[in-house]
Amino acid sequence: MGSAPTVPAGEESFAELTSDIKYIIVPETVRKFDSYSFKNVEAEIYILADGIDVGTSAFDGASNLQNFNGEVHSLSTRSFARSGIETINLCDDIKYIPQAAFENSKLKEIELPLNLEDIQYLRLILIHHL
């Protein structure tokens, strides 16, 4: 038996989901969150995967996303803007933090990758939280 195929969470998969759903568990087979996948989702989101690519505004406004346990391989503009994210693990391959990736989020802890070259946008976040 081979391993399960890697699948993306498609663009706008759960966007604007505000129903009675209390939580969403994303299986370890999901390795990519396309643009707006969980934008403005109110449910708690649990990510079981590792090695994740996060698209534009994928978790923008996801207020109940606090910890992103898997390692993030790539970020896009506004990936976690306005989200409840408090901690995140970035892989060492990430060379820059895109514009507004964590804008107005609740980010409290981030370990910067060793190969990070551009921290222009992250600097703005850190100043905001000091």
Backbone hydrogen bonds, N-H to C=O, Kabsch-Sander energy under -0.5 kcal/mol:
donor,donor_aa,acceptor,acceptor_aa,energy
7,V,29,T,-2.2
9,A,32,K,-3.0
10,G,8,P,-0.8
12,E,35,S,-1.6
13,S,10,G,-2.2
14,F,37,S,-3.0
16,E,39,K,-3.5
17,L,14,F,-1.8
18,T,16,E,-0.7
24,I,44,E,-3.0
26,V,24,I,-0.6
26,V,46,Y,-3.3
30,V,27,P,-1.7
31,R,7,V,-1.2
31,R,29,T,-0.6
32,K,7,V,-0.7
33,F,53,D,-2.9
34,D,9,A,-2.4
34,D,32,K,-0.6
36,Y,56,T,-1.9
37,S,34,D,-1.8
38,F,58,A,-3.1
39,K,36,Y,-1.0
40,N,60,D,-2.5
41,V,38,F,-1.8
42,E,17,L,-1.7
44,E,22,K,-2.7
45,I,64,N,-0.6
46,Y,24,I,-3.0
47,I,45,I,-0.5
48,L,26,V,-2.2
48,L,46,Y,-0.6
51,G,71,E,-1.1
52,I,71,E,-2.4
53,D,31,R,-2.2
54,V,74,S,-2.6
55,G,33,F,-3.3
55,G,53,D,-0.6
57,S,77,T,-1.7
58,A,55,G,-1.8
59,F,79,S,-2.5
60,D,57,S,-0.9
61,G,81,A,-2.3
62,A,59,F,-2.4
63,S,61,G,-1.9
64,N,41,V,-0.6
65,L,62,A,-1.6
66,Q,64,N,-0.9
68,F,87,T,-1.6
69,N,67,N,-0.9
72,V,89,N,-3.0
73,H,52,I,-3.9
74,S,52,I,-1.3
78,R,99,Q,-1.3
79,S,76,S,-1.9
80,F,101,A,-2.9
81,A,78,R,-0.8
82,R,103,E,-2.9
83,S,80,F,-1.7
84,G,62,A,-2.0
86,E,66,Q,-4.3
87,T,66,Q,-1.5
88,I,109,E,-1.1
89,N,68,F,-0.7
89,N,70,G,-0.6
90,L,88,I,-0.5
90,L,111,E,-0.6
91,C,72,V,-2.8
94,I,91,C,-1.4
97,I,118,D,-1.5
101,A,98,P,-1.8
103,E,100,A,-0.9
105,S,102,F,-2.0
106,K,83,S,-1.0
108,K,86,E,-2.9
109,E,86,E,-2.6
111,E,88,I,-0.8
112,L,110,I,-0.6
115,N,92,D,-0.7
116,L,113,P,-1.4
117,E,95,K,-3.8
118,D,95,K,-1.9
119,I,117,E,-0.6
123,R,119,I,-2.6
124,L,120,Q,-0.9
125,I,121,Y,-1.1
126,L,122,L,-2.4
127,I,123,R,-2.3
128,H,124,L,-1.7
129,H,125,I,-1.6
130,L,126,L,-0.7
130,L,127,I,-0.8
